[in-house]
Amino acid sequence: AHLEHRSVSARDDTALEITGRRTSPDSAGKLIGRREELRAIGELLALVSQGKGRVLSVCGRTGIGKTRVLQEVHRRLEAGGHQVNWYGISVVPWRRAHPYAGLTSLFRTILGIHELMSETLILEHIGRLRELALSADEIAAVTALLGLPVPPRNPPVDNNRLIQSALVRTVRQLSRDRLTILFFDDLNDIDG
């Protein structure tokens, strides 16, 4: 097994390739043999905690243990008492073919919206976007993205631009005072 580090942009974003299955089914949930991967991710998180934002891409074959390594990182952060916003984002199968399925899942996860919630309860959760300093137009765009009705706006607005700015503002606000991790599982399924 090996761990590959490679810079993917001038901003020192990092890609880690996980190879060789290392977890044992007899380990009762204990992660075995991923010390180097965990060390590399820990070093990256140390930079992030100093205000040096990073993007980490963890890649490898299906079933190799990428999700399990990140679950272990999450467990260790919690056990260490670190204040972390951790959002595990995945796209449910029946949403994969929908436009913006990944962004829809991202906002649903951040807002704590679940599939079986009533529209009334979802609208209550959408109220959190005001706490994140989104504009009324951005909130309307996210509400529409989530499939809820919004009153027509005059003049019409560019929802794509508003969703982009809502995403940037949301992530900035979430990460102002604590480490924020957006973990996309099965990224290849994000947008159909």
C-alpha positions as CSV (number, residue, x, y, z in Angstrom):
1,A,0.0,0.0,0.0
2,H,1.1,3.5,-0.6
3,L,0.0,7.1,0.0
4,E,0.5,9.5,-2.7
5,H,0.8,13.2,-2.1
6,R,0.6,15.6,-5.0
7,S,-0.2,19.2,-5.2
8,V,-3.1,19.9,-7.5
9,S,-2.9,23.7,-7.6
10,A,-0.9,26.8,-6.7
11,R,-3.0,27.0,-3.5
12,D,-1.3,23.8,-2.2
13,D,-4.5,21.8,-2.3
14,T,-3.7,18.1,-1.7
15,A,-4.7,14.8,-3.2
16,L,-4.2,11.6,-1.3
17,E,-4.4,8.3,-3.0
18,I,-5.4,5.4,-0.8
19,T,-4.3,2.0,-2.1
20,G,-4.3,-1.5,-0.6
21,R,-7.2,-2.5,1.7
22,R,-6.0,-2.1,5.3
23,T,-9.0,-2.6,7.5
24,S,-9.7,-6.0,9.0
25,P,-13.2,-7.4,9.4
26,D,-12.1,-8.8,12.7
27,S,-11.0,-5.5,14.1
28,A,-14.4,-4.6,15.7
29,G,-14.3,-1.1,14.0
30,K,-10.7,-0.3,14.8
31,L,-8.8,1.1,11.9
32,I,-5.6,-0.9,11.1
33,G,-2.7,0.1,9.0
34,R,-3.5,3.6,7.9
35,R,-1.0,5.5,10.1
36,E,0.6,7.4,7.2
37,E,-2.7,8.5,5.7
38,L,-4.0,9.7,9.1
39,R,-0.7,11.5,9.8
40,A,-0.8,13.3,6.4
41,I,-4.4,14.3,6.9
42,G,-3.6,15.5,10.5
43,E,-0.8,17.6,9.2
44,L,-3.1,19.2,6.6
45,L,-5.8,19.8,9.3
46,A,-3.1,21.5,11.4
47,L,-2.5,24.0,8.6
48,V,-6.2,24.5,8.2
49,S,-6.6,25.2,11.9
50,Q,-4.0,28.0,11.5
51,G,-6.3,29.7,9.0
52,K,-4.7,28.3,5.9
53,G,-7.7,26.9,4.0
54,R,-7.1,23.7,2.0
55,V,-8.9,21.3,-0.2
56,L,-8.1,17.6,0.3
57,S,-9.1,15.1,-2.3
58,V,-9.0,11.5,-1.1
59,C,-9.1,9.1,-4.0
60,G,-8.8,5.4,-4.6
61,R,-10.7,2.4,-5.9
62,T,-14.2,1.6,-4.6
63,G,-14.1,-0.2,-1.3
64,I,-10.5,0.6,-0.6
65,G,-11.3,2.5,2.7
66,K,-11.5,6.2,1.8
67,T,-14.7,6.7,3.8
68,R,-13.4,4.7,6.7
69,V,-10.2,6.7,6.9
70,L,-12.2,10.0,7.0
71,Q,-14.6,8.5,9.6
72,E,-11.5,7.8,11.7
73,V,-10.3,11.3,11.3
74,H,-13.7,12.5,12.5
75,R,-13.7,10.2,15.5
76,R,-10.2,11.4,16.5
77,L,-11.1,15.0,16.2
78,E,-14.2,14.5,18.4
79,A,-12.2,12.4,20.9
80,G,-9.6,15.2,21.1
81,G,-12.3,17.7,22.0
82,H,-11.7,19.7,18.8
83,Q,-14.5,22.1,17.7
84,V,-15.3,20.9,14.2
85,N,-18.2,21.4,11.9
86,W,-18.3,18.0,10.0
87,Y,-20.7,17.6,7.2
88,G,-20.8,14.2,5.5
89,I,-22.6,14.7,2.2
90,S,-23.8,12.0,-0.2
91,V,-26.5,11.9,-2.8
92,V,-29.3,9.5,-2.3
93,P,-29.8,7.2,-5.3
94,W,-33.2,8.7,-6.4
95,R,-31.7,12.2,-6.5
96,R,-28.6,11.5,-8.6
97,A,-30.2,12.3,-11.9
98,H,-31.5,15.6,-10.8
99,P,-29.6,18.8,-11.7
100,Y,-27.6,20.2,-8.9
101,A,-28.0,17.0,-6.9
102,G,-24.7,17.6,-5.1
103,L,-25.5,21.1,-4.1
104,T,-29.0,20.1,-3.0
105,S,-27.5,17.4,-0.8
106,L,-24.9,19.8,0.6
107,F,-27.5,22.4,1.7
108,R,-29.8,19.6,3.0
109,T,-26.9,18.3,5.1
110,I,-25.8,21.7,6.4
111,L,-29.3,22.6,7.3
112,G,-30.1,19.3,8.9
113,I,-32.9,18.5,6.5
114,H,-33.9,14.9,6.1
115,E,-35.9,13.1,3.4
116,L,-39.1,12.6,5.5
117,M,-39.4,16.1,7.0
118,S,-42.5,18.1,6.3
119,E,-42.4,21.2,4.2
120,T,-43.1,23.3,7.4
121,L,-40.2,21.8,9.2
122,I,-37.9,22.2,6.2
123,L,-38.8,25.9,6.0
124,E,-37.9,26.2,9.7
125,H,-34.5,24.7,9.0
126,I,-34.0,27.0,6.0
127,G,-34.3,29.9,8.5
128,R,-30.8,29.0,9.5
129,L,-29.6,30.6,6.3
130,R,-30.4,34.0,7.8
131,E,-28.0,33.2,10.7
132,L,-25.4,32.5,8.1
133,A,-25.8,36.0,6.7
134,L,-27.3,35.0,3.3
135,S,-29.3,37.6,1.5
136,A,-33.0,37.2,0.9
137,D,-32.3,36.4,-2.8
138,E,-29.8,33.8,-1.9
139,I,-32.2,32.2,0.6
140,A,-34.9,32.1,-2.1
141,A,-32.5,30.5,-4.5
142,V,-31.5,27.8,-2.0
143,T,-35.2,27.3,-1.1
144,A,-36.0,26.7,-4.8
145,L,-32.9,24.4,-5.1
146,L,-34.4,22.3,-2.3
147,G,-37.6,22.0,-4.3
148,L,-39.8,24.3,-2.3
149,P,-42.1,27.0,-3.7
150,V,-40.8,30.5,-3.7
151,P,-42.7,33.6,-4.8
152,P,-41.8,35.0,-8.2
153,R,-39.2,37.8,-8.1
154,N,-39.4,40.9,-10.2
155,P,-37.1,41.4,-12.0
156,P,-36.2,37.7,-12.4
157,V,-32.8,36.7,-10.9
158,D,-30.0,34.4,-11.9
159,N,-30.5,31.5,-9.5
160,N,-27.2,29.9,-10.6
161,R,-25.2,32.9,-9.5
162,L,-27.2,33.2,-6.3
163,I,-26.6,29.5,-5.4
164,Q,-22.9,30.0,-6.0
165,S,-22.7,33.0,-3.8
166,A,-24.9,31.3,-1.2
167,L,-22.5,28.3,-1.1
168,V,-19.4,30.6,-0.7
169,R,-21.1,32.7,2.0
170,T,-22.3,29.6,3.8
171,V,-18.9,27.9,3.9
172,R,-17.2,31.1,4.9
173,Q,-19.6,31.7,7.8
174,L,-19.4,28.1,9.0
175,S,-15.6,28.2,9.0
176,R,-15.2,31.6,10.6
177,D,-14.7,30.3,14.1
178,R,-14.1,26.6,13.8
179,L,-12.6,24.0,11.4
180,T,-15.2,23.0,8.9
181,I,-15.0,19.8,6.9
182,L,-17.3,19.1,3.9
183,F,-16.9,15.4,3.2
184,F,-18.4,14.3,-0.1
185,D,-18.9,10.5,-0.2
186,D,-19.1,9.0,-3.7
187,L,-18.3,12.3,-5.4
188,N,-18.7,10.6,-8.8
189,D,-22.5,10.4,-8.1
190,I,-22.9,14.0,-7.2
191,D,-24.4,15.3,-10.5
192,G,-25.9,12.4,-12.4
